[in-house]
Every structure is written in C-alpha cells, then in structure tokens.
Amino acid sequence: MMKIFTLLFLLTCGYSVPAQQVLTDKELFLKKNPQNQTYLLADGRYMALDVYRFGRIKRHRFFVGDELSFKLKNGRKRQRESITAISDSSFTISNFNNILNENLYTEIKFREVRKIRVYRRIPWVTQGAYMLPVAGGLFFLSDTFKYHGGMEFRVQFDPKSTLIAGGIASLGLLCKQLSFPSYNLRRQRLHVLRVK
C-alpha cells in the first residue's frame, strides 16, 4: 500500500512541475540584459579584453552602446565614452558637439589604447570604495575637534586616531582597486569576437 501511495505521489508531482525550457545562447544573452536587443540587430561583434591572472583568463566584454573608460598612448586624460561601432581592429566613439549641434565620430585603433578601466559592482566592496574614505575623515575630525559644552571646541591631536583614520581610508582605496581595476594593454589582449 505504501509503495502505491509513493508511486502516485511521484507521478502527480512529476506532471505538476513544468518542464524546463532550454535557452539558446542569444536568448541567454538577452535574458542577462534586455538592452542587448539593439546589439543583436548589428553585425554581432564585441570587444573582448582577456586578462591573464594566476594561471587563468578572465574575459571582460564590451558591446556597442556600453560605456568604456580608457586612456590613449599619446594622452594623459582618461576618456569615458559610449561605443557606437566596432570593427575588426578598432572601435568608434561619438561626442556631441554643441556648436555644430551634431555627433562627431572618432575611430580609435586598438594599438592606440594604453589602459582600460573596468567597472564591476561587488556587493559591500563597491560601497566601501566611496564610504570608507569618508568614514576615515569623519573619524579623524570627530576625534581631533572635541566639543566641551557651550560654544567651546578643543583641538586634541592624537597620533593613534590619525593611524586608525588612515587605515580606514586606505581600506577604501583597496576597495576601489577591487571594484574599478585598470588593465595595461601591453600585458593584456584586446580583440574582437562575434556572437554566433
């Protein structure tokens, strides 16, 4: 009797659970970010930055419409622009010119790029990149300037509090390096791939 009950239970559970649908690579791509629909309408190219660390390769992907932060070999200023097109050996960015009232397109070859900064959101760590330096500064100010009633403030400098505040702020700099790493393209590889 128990075997029959178990068999009926398994049969009813098996029919009540809907079958899982297998998604194609394009459907998975769209499920990750629905804005990639415009990318799929293009020719399917994307830039891939292969980072070699500790015997493994981490690949960062940049699609048309993504914002890219980079430095050129002949420039000191970091640029943060949207990618408008990708070819086999270059990518194109656009800037809006207020005087001409139109977009100006600039093609940049891969060999001209010196560094690329990647933005990745790590829970708690990314927030620490912003909040820990502020917390270190507030800790230093609150321990240095002390309120003694009325309108009287006293300055009491303590080297220990400076060391603690500096440690908190430097922990924020470490969080910034983890959340926003910069990769030098002399050691890393930037190339173009296609979605099949």
C-alpha positions in Angstrom: 0.0 0.0 0.0 2.8 2.4 0.9 4.6 1.7 -2.4 1.4 2.5 -4.4 1.0 5.8 -2.5 4.6 6.7 -3.1 4.2 5.9 -6.8 1.0 8.0 -7.1 2.7 10.9 -5.3 5.7 10.8 -7.6 3.5 10.7 -10.7 1.4 13.6 -9.7 4.5 15.7 -8.7 6.1 14.8 -12.0 3.2 16.1 -14.0 2.6 19.2 -11.9 6.2 20.5 -12.4 6.5 22.3 -15.7 9.3 21.2 -18.0 12.4 23.5 -18.1 12.9 25.2 -21.4 16.5 25.1 -22.8 17.5 28.6 -24.0 19.8 29.3 -26.9 22.9 31.5 -26.5 21.1 34.5 -27.9 18.2 34.1 -25.5 20.5 33.8 -22.6 22.3 36.9 -23.8 19.0 38.8 -23.9 17.9 37.5 -20.6 21.1 38.9 -19.0 20.4 42.3 -20.3 17.3 43.1 -22.5 19.1 46.2 -23.9 21.3 43.9 -25.9 18.5 43.6 -28.5 20.0 46.5 -30.4 23.3 44.8 -30.3 21.9 41.6 -31.9 20.4 43.6 -34.7 24.0 44.8 -35.6 26.7 42.5 -37.1 27.3 40.7 -33.7 30.8 42.0 -32.9 32.0 42.8 -29.5 35.4 43.7 -27.9 36.9 41.2 -25.5 39.7 42.1 -23.0 41.4 38.9 -21.9 43.1 39.4 -18.5 45.7 36.8 -17.5 45.9 36.4 -13.7 47.2 33.5 -11.6 47.2 30.9 -14.4 43.6 31.7 -15.6 42.0 34.0 -18.1 39.2 36.4 -17.2 37.3 37.9 -20.1 35.7 41.3 -20.0 33.2 42.1 -22.8 32.3 45.5 -24.3 29.4 45.8 -26.6 28.0 48.6 -28.8 26.3 51.0 -26.5 28.4 50.2 -23.5 30.4 53.0 -21.8 34.2 52.5 -22.0 36.8 54.2 -19.8 40.2 54.2 -21.4 43.5 56.1 -21.8 45.3 56.6 -25.1 49.0 56.2 -25.6 49.5 59.8 -26.5 47.1 61.3 -23.9 47.1 61.7 -20.2 43.4 62.3 -19.7 41.1 59.3 -19.1 38.2 59.2 -21.5 34.8 57.8 -20.7 32.7 57.4 -23.9 30.0 55.2 -25.3 30.9 52.7 -28.0 29.0 53.4 -31.2 30.6 50.8 -33.6 33.2 48.0 -33.5 35.3 46.8 -36.4 38.0 44.1 -36.6 40.8 46.4 -35.3 39.2 49.5 -33.9 36.1 50.9 -32.1 34.3 54.2 -32.7 33.1 56.6 -30.1 30.8 59.6 -30.5 30.8 63.1 -28.9 28.0 65.6 -29.2 29.3 69.0 -30.4 27.1 71.8 -29.1 28.4 74.3 -31.7 27.6 72.1 -34.7 24.6 70.5 -33.0 25.6 67.0 -34.2 27.6 64.0 -33.1 31.2 63.7 -34.1 32.5 60.2 -34.5 36.1 59.2 -33.7 37.6 55.9 -34.7 40.3 54.6 -32.3 42.6 51.7 -33.2 43.3 49.0 -30.6 47.0 49.7 -30.7 46.4 53.3 -29.7 44.8 52.3 -26.4 47.1 52.2 -23.4 44.8 51.3 -20.4 41.2 50.3 -19.9 39.3 50.6 -16.7 36.6 48.0 -15.9 33.6 48.9 -13.7 32.3 45.9 -11.8 29.9 46.0 -8.9 30.8 43.9 -5.9 28.3 44.0 -3.1 29.7 45.8 0.0 33.1 46.3 -1.6 31.9 48.9 -4.2 30.1 50.9 -1.5 33.2 50.7 0.7 35.2 52.4 -2.1 33.1 55.5 -1.5 32.2 55.3 2.1 35.4 54.2 3.9 37.4 57.3 3.0 34.6 59.5 4.2 34.3 57.4 7.4 38.1 57.7 8.0 37.9 61.5 7.5 34.9 61.8 9.9 36.6 59.6 12.5 39.7 61.9 12.3 37.7 65.1 12.6 35.5 63.8 15.4 38.5 62.7 17.4 40.6 65.8 16.8 37.9 68.5 17.4 36.1 67.8 20.7 33.0 69.7 22.0 33.2 70.7 25.6 29.8 72.3 26.2 28.6 75.8 25.3 30.3 77.0 22.2 33.7 75.7 23.2 35.7 73.4 20.8 39.1 72.0 21.7 41.7 70.6 19.3 43.3 67.5 20.7 45.6 65.8 18.2 46.1 62.1 18.8 48.6 60.2 16.6 46.7 56.9 17.3 43.5 58.3 15.8 45.4 59.5 12.8 46.7 56.0 12.2 43.2 54.5 12.6 41.6 57.0 10.3 44.4 56.5 7.7 43.8 52.7 7.9 40.1 53.1 7.3 40.7 55.4 4.3 43.3 53.1 2.8 40.9 50.2 3.1 38.6 52.3 0.9 41.4 52.7 -1.7 41.8 48.9 -1.7 38.0 48.5 -2.3 38.3 51.0 -5.2 41.1 48.9 -6.8 39.0 45.8 -6.5 35.8 47.4 -7.9 37.4 49.5 -10.6 40.6 47.8 -11.8 42.7 49.3 -14.6 44.4 47.0 -17.1 47.5 47.9 -19.1 47.2 46.7 -22.6 50.9 45.8 -23.0 50.2 42.7 -20.9 46.5 42.1 -21.7 44.9 41.3 -25.0 42.1 43.3 -26.6 40.5 41.7 -29.6 37.1 41.3 -31.4 34.8 38.4 -31.3 31.4 37.6 -32.7 28.2 36.2 -31.3 27.2 33.2 -33.3 
